[in-house]
Amino acid sequence: MNKIVVDPPLRSRLDNLDSRLELCDQSGRVLGYFVPASEQRRLLYAWAQAEFTDEEIKCARQEPGGMTIAELLADLAD
């Protein structure tokens, strides 16, 4: 992902936003969209919750096997 560092005046305009924002140039042409971090997190959690039912999560937790993150990272390093 590319990154742009915003200057203080723009940052003050973006602070405290709680919804998506359309960014346009002076002629009104859409350049892109800004999604505040809190809104992005909310959208990701909503998407993840919609992907699996409570029953699917319960079944997955009861399946034998699996590994810790440390074990996974060690396995990937090999």
Rosetta constraint file for C-alpha pairs under 8 A:
AtomPair CA 6 CA 10 HARMONIC 6.15 0.50
AtomPair CA 6 CA 11 HARMONIC 6.06 0.50
AtomPair CA 7 CA 11 HARMONIC 6.15 0.50
AtomPair CA 8 CA 12 HARMONIC 6.15 0.50
AtomPair CA 9 CA 13 HARMONIC 6.60 0.50
AtomPair CA 10 CA 14 HARMONIC 6.33 0.50
AtomPair CA 11 CA 15 HARMONIC 6.00 0.50
AtomPair CA 17 CA 36 HARMONIC 6.47 0.50
AtomPair CA 18 CA 36 HARMONIC 6.52 0.50
AtomPair CA 18 CA 38 HARMONIC 7.23 0.50
AtomPair CA 18 CA 39 HARMONIC 6.38 0.50
AtomPair CA 19 CA 35 HARMONIC 6.70 0.50
AtomPair CA 19 CA 36 HARMONIC 6.74 0.50
AtomPair CA 19 CA 39 HARMONIC 6.32 0.50
AtomPair CA 20 CA 33 HARMONIC 6.90 0.50
AtomPair CA 20 CA 34 HARMONIC 5.73 0.50
AtomPair CA 20 CA 35 HARMONIC 4.63 0.50
AtomPair CA 20 CA 36 HARMONIC 6.70 0.50
AtomPair CA 20 CA 39 HARMONIC 7.56 0.50
AtomPair CA 21 CA 33 HARMONIC 5.61 0.50
AtomPair CA 21 CA 34 HARMONIC 5.04 0.50
AtomPair CA 21 CA 35 HARMONIC 6.47 0.50
AtomPair CA 22 CA 30 HARMONIC 6.94 0.50
AtomPair CA 22 CA 31 HARMONIC 7.79 0.50
AtomPair CA 22 CA 32 HARMONIC 6.17 0.50
AtomPair CA 22 CA 33 HARMONIC 4.60 0.50
AtomPair CA 22 CA 34 HARMONIC 6.38 0.50
AtomPair CA 23 CA 30 HARMONIC 5.93 0.50
AtomPair CA 23 CA 31 HARMONIC 5.53 0.50
AtomPair CA 23 CA 32 HARMONIC 5.36 0.50
AtomPair CA 23 CA 33 HARMONIC 5.58 0.50
AtomPair CA 23 CA 34 HARMONIC 6.99 0.50
AtomPair CA 24 CA 28 HARMONIC 5.26 0.50
AtomPair CA 24 CA 29 HARMONIC 5.26 0.50
AtomPair CA 24 CA 30 HARMONIC 4.35 0.50
AtomPair CA 24 CA 31 HARMONIC 5.14 0.50
AtomPair CA 24 CA 32 HARMONIC 7.18 0.50
AtomPair CA 25 CA 29 HARMONIC 5.55 0.50
AtomPair CA 25 CA 30 HARMONIC 6.70 0.50
AtomPair CA 25 CA 31 HARMONIC 6.68 0.50
AtomPair CA 35 CA 39 HARMONIC 6.31 0.50
AtomPair CA 35 CA 40 HARMONIC 6.10 0.50
AtomPair CA 36 CA 40 HARMONIC 6.20 0.50
AtomPair CA 37 CA 41 HARMONIC 6.12 0.50
AtomPair CA 38 CA 42 HARMONIC 6.25 0.50
AtomPair CA 39 CA 43 HARMONIC 6.13 0.50
AtomPair CA 40 CA 44 HARMONIC 6.16 0.50
AtomPair CA 41 CA 45 HARMONIC 6.19 0.50
AtomPair CA 42 CA 46 HARMONIC 6.14 0.50
AtomPair CA 43 CA 47 HARMONIC 6.13 0.50
AtomPair CA 44 CA 48 HARMONIC 6.12 0.50
AtomPair CA 45 CA 49 HARMONIC 6.07 0.50
AtomPair CA 46 CA 50 HARMONIC 6.23 0.50
AtomPair CA 47 CA 51 HARMONIC 6.38 0.50
AtomPair CA 48 CA 52 HARMONIC 7.11 0.50
AtomPair CA 49 CA 53 HARMONIC 7.53 0.50
AtomPair CA 52 CA 56 HARMONIC 6.00 0.50
AtomPair CA 52 CA 57 HARMONIC 6.60 0.50
AtomPair CA 53 CA 57 HARMONIC 6.42 0.50
AtomPair CA 54 CA 58 HARMONIC 6.15 0.50
AtomPair CA 55 CA 59 HARMONIC 6.18 0.50
AtomPair CA 56 CA 60 HARMONIC 6.15 0.50
AtomPair CA 57 CA 61 HARMONIC 6.22 0.50
AtomPair CA 58 CA 62 HARMONIC 6.44 0.50
AtomPair CA 59 CA 63 HARMONIC 6.45 0.50
AtomPair CA 67 CA 71 HARMONIC 5.84 0.50
AtomPair CA 67 CA 72 HARMONIC 6.33 0.50
AtomPair CA 68 CA 72 HARMONIC 6.20 0.50
AtomPair CA 69 CA 73 HARMONIC 6.10 0.50
AtomPair CA 70 CA 74 HARMONIC 6.15 0.50
AtomPair CA 71 CA 75 HARMONIC 6.09 0.50
AtomPair CA 72 CA 76 HARMONIC 6.15 0.50
AtomPair CA 73 CA 77 HARMONIC 6.14 0.50
AtomPair CA 74 CA 78 HARMONIC 6.66 0.50
